[in-house]
């Protein structure tokens, strides 16, 4: 239902854009819209959310990533009279996150679990965009599209932060007290969510490929571009029987058009 509402919204935006473009191109003193192909490079702030259903652990297992993207888009003009474009390109995205568990404090020492996460993916968007002028040198482009995501890296690491009273323990005594042999035992190893060896079985591995949809809009002033985009994935990040982890992305971009 959310996807249907988004598609209806995009249709309404495109209709409004068409009317505005036709109005903007009438009269000698009004703005005009460029119908030529274009390229755009941008950097973006990305926020990715992973939501776990009840069978996968519930909302207590949800986590988010903050990161950045390097993006390239080419817009192909598909009409000689209307500012309609099909966009495609390549986006490289990096996401990072961490969360901490409850702190255990004995009075003489404390322990706290920390989970680190790193994800890298390559995305190929395919968009339909409608560009219309709102002033000289200023245009707005709402768009709707599909997204093809290839997950290159997805890994997690569990660590234990610690502290102790030096009047009560030296390091060896502290490690003996908590039952580990060396400090490296508290640091953990990076585990890939795509590795059956790291995850325990093939059924527990996450999906390398995902497909989804997104909706967005961009404001262009001369060659400079500011855009916002939100989308979700049709193919979940993880699925096994009834267990599922869904993902969604928010992106804010600053770019240059040429």
Protein Blocks (a to p, Z undefined) as FASTA:
>chain_A
ZZmmmmmmmmmmmmmmmmmmmmmmgcjkbccddfbdcdddddddddddddddfknnpjml
gccdddddddddddddfbfkbccdddddddddddddddddddddehjaccdddddddddd
ddddddddddddfbehiacdddddddddddfbdcddddddddddfklpcfklmmmmnopa
bfklmnopaddfkbmklnopaklpccfbdcdddddddddehjbccdddddddfbafbdch
jbccddddddddddddZZ
